[in-house]
Amino acid sequence: PIWIGPSQEADSKNACSLFWPDLPFSSCPPPPVQMLFANITLRNILVRNSKQSPGVILGNTKRPMLNISFERVIFDHPGASPWGDAFYKCTGVEGIATQGTIPVPPCFKSEIALVV
């Protein structure tokens, strides 16, 4: 799956657990406000029959990720676990999905090109 956010670590205090979200009571706090994620583009990605949900895009709501762009990021028959119909864990992000990206992360804006 796609992972944009805090690193999963076993040896750091207040880090995202290696067992999150599968193990009850494990946690994944957002990245600290001192950290900025910006100007990230994923383009022309095709994943077929993934066993899990497409991914995690986890920013800090007090300092959101900026200008995150998915262009033609396609999951054909994505898995449902662990995020179900939302497909992504997606918070603290200002992002946009374009050019047929599917499924669109729930915290992204979707730009649909009209064919005339």
DRENPA-3360 file (N, C-alpha, C; in nm, 2 decimals, always signed):
BEGIN
1 = PIWIGPSQ = +0.08/-0.12/+0.00/+0.00/+0.00/+0.00/+0.09/+0.13/+0.00 ~ +0.02/+0.24/-0.03/+0.09/+0.37/-0.03/+0.09/+0.41/+0.12 ~ +0.21/+0.47/+0.16/+0.22/+0.52/+0.29/+0.29/+0.65/+0.28 ~ +0.22/+0.76/+0.32/+0.28/+0.89/+0.33/+0.25/+0.94/+0.47 ~ +0.35/+0.96/+0.55/+0.32/+1.00/+0.69/+0.44/+0.96/+0.78 ~ +0.41/+0.95/+0.91/+0.51/+0.92/+1.01/+0.57/+0.78/+0.99 ~ +0.69/+0.76/+1.01/+0.75/+0.63/+1.00/+0.70/+0.53/+1.11 ~ +0.69/+0.41/+1.07/+0.65/+0.31/+1.17/+0.78/+0.26/+1.23;
9 = EADSKNAC = +0.79/+0.26/+1.36/+0.91/+0.23/+1.43/+0.88/+0.14/+1.55 ~ +0.97/+0.06/+1.59/+0.96/-0.03/+1.71/+1.04/+0.03/+1.82 ~ +1.13/+0.12/+1.80/+1.22/+0.16/+1.91/+1.22/+0.30/+1.94 ~ +1.12/+0.38/+1.90/+1.12/+0.52/+1.93/+0.99/+0.55/+2.01 ~ +1.01/+0.64/+2.11/+0.89/+0.68/+2.19/+0.80/+0.76/+2.11 ~ +0.67/+0.74/+2.13/+0.56/+0.81/+2.05/+0.57/+0.79/+1.90 ~ +0.63/+0.68/+1.86/+0.63/+0.66/+1.71/+0.51/+0.58/+1.67 ~ +0.49/+0.57/+1.54/+0.38/+0.49/+1.49/+0.41/+0.34/+1.51;
17 = SLFWPDLP = +0.33/+0.27/+1.57/+0.35/+0.13/+1.60/+0.36/+0.05/+1.47 ~ +0.46/-0.05/+1.47/+0.47/-0.14/+1.36/+0.34/-0.22/+1.35 ~ +0.26/-0.24/+1.45/+0.14/-0.32/+1.46/+0.02/-0.24/+1.43 ~ +0.03/-0.11/+1.41/-0.09/-0.03/+1.38/-0.13/-0.05/+1.23 ~ -0.25/-0.06/+1.20/-0.38/-0.06/+1.28/-0.43/-0.20/+1.32 ~ -0.34/-0.30/+1.29/-0.39/-0.44/+1.31/-0.41/-0.48/+1.45 ~ -0.33/-0.43/+1.54/-0.33/-0.48/+1.68/-0.41/-0.38/+1.76 ~ -0.51/-0.43/+1.83/-0.59/-0.33/+1.92/-0.50/-0.26/+2.02;
25 = FSSCPPPP = -0.53/-0.14/+2.04/-0.45/-0.05/+2.14/-0.32/-0.01/+2.08 ~ -0.28/-0.04/+1.96/-0.16/+0.01/+1.90/-0.21/+0.15/+1.85 ~ -0.11/+0.24/+1.82/-0.14/+0.37/+1.78/-0.04/+0.42/+1.68 ~ -0.09/+0.53/+1.61/+0.00/+0.59/+1.51/-0.03/+0.74/+1.52 ~ +0.05/+0.81/+1.61/+0.02/+0.96/+1.62/+0.07/+1.03/+1.49 ~ +0.01/+1.15/+1.46/+0.05/+1.22/+1.34/+0.20/+1.27/+1.36 ~ +0.26/+1.31/+1.25/+0.39/+1.36/+1.26/+0.39/+1.49/+1.34 ~ +0.51/+1.53/+1.40/+0.51/+1.65/+1.48/+0.49/+1.77/+1.39;
33 = VQMLFANI = +0.44/+1.88/+1.45/+0.41/+2.00/+1.37/+0.54/+2.07/+1.31 ~ +0.66/+2.03/+1.37/+0.78/+2.08/+1.31/+0.81/+2.02/+1.17 ~ +0.75/+1.91/+1.14/+0.78/+1.84/+1.02/+0.68/+1.88/+0.91 ~ +0.73/+1.91/+0.79/+0.64/+1.95/+0.68/+0.66/+1.85/+0.57 ~ +0.54/+1.80/+0.52/+0.54/+1.72/+0.40/+0.48/+1.81/+0.29 ~ +0.54/+1.83/+0.18/+0.49/+1.92/+0.08/+0.54/+1.88/-0.06 ~ +0.46/+1.91/-0.16/+0.50/+1.89/-0.30/+0.53/+1.75/-0.33 ~ +0.44/+1.66/-0.30/+0.46/+1.52/-0.33/+0.36/+1.48/-0.44;
41 = TLRNILVR = +0.41/+1.42/-0.55/+0.33/+1.37/-0.66/+0.35/+1.22/-0.68 ~ +0.25/+1.14/-0.68/+0.25/+1.00/-0.73/+0.18/+1.00/-0.86 ~ +0.25/+0.94/-0.96/+0.19/+0.95/-1.10/+0.21/+0.81/-1.17 ~ +0.10/+0.77/-1.24/+0.10/+0.65/-1.32/+0.13/+0.53/-1.24 ~ +0.05/+0.50/-1.14/+0.06/+0.38/-1.06/-0.06/+0.30/-1.08 ~ -0.04/+0.17/-1.11/-0.15/+0.07/-1.12/-0.12/-0.05/-1.03 ~ -0.22/-0.07/-0.94/-0.21/-0.19/-0.85/-0.33/-0.27/-0.87 ~ -0.31/-0.40/-0.90/-0.42/-0.49/-0.92/-0.44/-0.59/-0.80;
49 = NSKQSPGV = -0.56/-0.61/-0.76/-0.60/-0.71/-0.66/-0.52/-0.70/-0.53 ~ -0.51/-0.58/-0.48/-0.43/-0.56/-0.35/-0.50/-0.64/-0.24 ~ -0.43/-0.69/-0.15/-0.49/-0.77/-0.04/-0.54/-0.67/+0.07 ~ -0.48/-0.55/+0.07/-0.52/-0.45/+0.17/-0.57/-0.33/+0.11 ~ -0.63/-0.24/+0.19/-0.67/-0.11/+0.15/-0.55/-0.03/+0.08 ~ -0.58/+0.06/-0.01/-0.48/+0.13/-0.08/-0.37/+0.20/+0.00 ~ -0.41/+0.26/+0.12/-0.30/+0.32/+0.19/-0.33/+0.41/+0.30 ~ -0.23/+0.48/+0.35/-0.23/+0.58/+0.46/-0.17/+0.70/+0.41;
57 = ILGNTKRP = -0.24/+0.82/+0.43/-0.18/+0.95/+0.41/-0.21/+1.03/+0.54 ~ -0.12/+1.03/+0.63/-0.14/+1.08/+0.76/-0.06/+1.20/+0.80 ~ -0.12/+1.32/+0.79/-0.05/+1.44/+0.83/-0.10/+1.49/+0.96 ~ -0.05/+1.60/+1.01/-0.09/+1.66/+1.13/-0.19/+1.77/+1.10 ~ -0.31/+1.77/+1.16/-0.41/+1.87/+1.13/-0.37/+2.01/+1.16 ~ -0.27/+2.02/+1.26/-0.23/+2.15/+1.29/-0.12/+2.21/+1.19 ~ -0.06/+2.12/+1.12/+0.03/+2.16/+1.01/+0.01/+2.06/+0.90 ~ -0.10/+2.07/+0.82/-0.13/+1.97/+0.71/-0.02/+1.95/+0.61;
65 = MLNISFER = -0.02/+1.84/+0.55/+0.06/+1.81/+0.43/+0.01/+1.91/+0.32 ~ +0.09/+1.96/+0.24/+0.05/+2.06/+0.13/+0.09/+2.01/-0.01 ~ +0.00/+2.03/-0.10/+0.02/+2.00/-0.24/+0.06/+1.86/-0.26 ~ -0.02/+1.77/-0.21/-0.01/+1.62/-0.24/-0.09/+1.59/-0.36 ~ -0.04/+1.53/-0.46/-0.11/+1.51/-0.58/-0.10/+1.36/-0.63 ~ -0.21/+1.30/-0.66/-0.22/+1.17/-0.71/-0.27/+1.18/-0.86 ~ -0.19/+1.15/-0.95/-0.22/+1.16/-1.09/-0.22/+1.02/-1.15 ~ -0.34/+0.97/-1.19/-0.36/+0.84/-1.25/-0.30/+0.73/-1.15;
73 = VIFDHPGA = -0.34/+0.74/-1.02/-0.31/+0.63/-0.93/-0.43/+0.54/-0.92 ~ -0.42/+0.42/-0.97/-0.53/+0.33/-0.98/-0.51/+0.20/-0.91 ~ -0.61/+0.17/-0.82/-0.62/+0.05/-0.75/-0.73/-0.03/-0.81 ~ -0.70/-0.13/-0.89/-0.80/-0.21/-0.96/-0.84/-0.33/-0.86 ~ -0.96/-0.33/-0.81/-1.00/-0.43/-0.71/-0.92/-0.42/-0.58 ~ -0.93/-0.31/-0.51/-0.85/-0.29/-0.39/-0.91/-0.37/-0.28 ~ -0.82/-0.41/-0.18/-0.87/-0.48/-0.06/-0.95/-0.39/+0.03 ~ -1.03/-0.44/+0.12/-1.11/-0.35/+0.20/-1.05/-0.33/+0.34;
81 = SPWGDAFY = -0.96/-0.42/+0.38/-0.90/-0.41/+0.52/-0.78/-0.33/+0.52 ~ -0.76/-0.24/+0.61/-0.84/-0.21/+0.73/-0.94/-0.09/+0.71 ~ -0.94/-0.02/+0.60/-1.01/+0.11/+0.60/-1.15/+0.10/+0.53 ~ -1.19/-0.02/+0.49/-1.33/-0.04/+0.44/-1.36/+0.05/+0.32 ~ -1.48/+0.11/+0.32/-1.52/+0.19/+0.20/-1.44/+0.32/+0.18 ~ -1.37/+0.36/+0.29/-1.29/+0.49/+0.27/-1.17/+0.46/+0.19 ~ -1.12/+0.33/+0.19/-1.00/+0.28/+0.12/-0.87/+0.34/+0.18 ~ -0.87/+0.46/+0.23/-0.75/+0.52/+0.28/-0.77/+0.57/+0.42;
89 = KCTGVEGI = -0.67/+0.57/+0.51/-0.67/+0.65/+0.63/-0.61/+0.78/+0.58 ~ -0.68/+0.88/+0.60/-0.65/+1.01/+0.53/-0.69/+1.13/+0.62 ~ -0.59/+1.19/+0.68/-0.62/+1.31/+0.77/-0.50/+1.40/+0.76 ~ -0.53/+1.53/+0.78/-0.42/+1.63/+0.78/-0.35/+1.65/+0.65 ~ -0.43/+1.65/+0.54/-0.37/+1.66/+0.41/-0.45/+1.75/+0.32 ~ -0.38/+1.83/+0.24/-0.44/+1.91/+0.14/-0.39/+1.85/+0.01 ~ -0.48/+1.77/-0.05/-0.44/+1.69/-0.17/-0.54/+1.70/-0.28 ~ -0.50/+1.65/-0.40/-0.59/+1.65/-0.51/-0.56/+1.52/-0.59;
97 = ATQGTIPV = -0.67/+1.46/-0.64/-0.67/+1.34/-0.72/-0.71/+1.38/-0.86 ~ -0.63/+1.34/-0.96/-0.66/+1.38/-1.10/-0.64/+1.26/-1.20 ~ -0.68/+1.28/-1.32/-0.66/+1.19/-1.43/-0.70/+1.05/-1.41 ~ -0.81/+1.03/-1.35/-0.87/+0.89/-1.33/-0.82/+0.82/-1.21 ~ -0.76/+0.89/-1.11/-0.72/+0.83/-0.98/-0.85/+0.76/-0.92 ~ -0.83/+0.64/-0.88/-0.94/+0.56/-0.82/-0.89/+0.46/-0.73 ~ -0.94/+0.44/-0.61/-1.03/+0.53/-0.54/-0.96/+0.66/-0.50 ~ -1.04/+0.76/-0.49/-0.99/+0.89/-0.44/-0.98/+0.89/-0.29;
105 = PPCFKSEI = -0.86/+0.93/-0.23/-0.86/+0.94/-0.09/-0.96/+1.03/-0.04 ~ -1.03/+1.00/+0.07/-1.14/+1.08/+0.12/-1.11/+1.22/+0.16 ~ -0.98/+1.25/+0.19/-0.95/+1.39/+0.23/-0.89/+1.47/+0.11 ~ -0.89/+1.41/-0.01/-0.85/+1.48/-0.13/-0.96/+1.55/-0.21 ~ -0.93/+1.65/-0.28/-1.03/+1.70/-0.38/-1.01/+1.62/-0.50 ~ -1.12/+1.61/-0.58/-1.11/+1.53/-0.70/-1.13/+1.62/-0.82 ~ -1.04/+1.62/-0.91/-1.05/+1.70/-1.03/-1.09/+1.61/-1.15 ~ -1.21/+1.62/-1.20/-1.26/+1.53/-1.31/-1.26/+1.61/-1.43;
113 = ALVV = -1.18/+1.56/-1.53/-1.17/+1.63/-1.66/-1.30/+1.59/-1.74 ~ -1.36/+1.70/-1.80/-1.48/+1.68/-1.88/-1.44/+1.66/-2.03 ~ -1.49/+1.56/-2.09/-1.47/+1.54/-2.23/-1.58/+1.60/-2.31 ~ -1.55/+1.69/-2.40/-1.65/+1.75/-2.48/-1.65/+1.71/-2.62;
% end
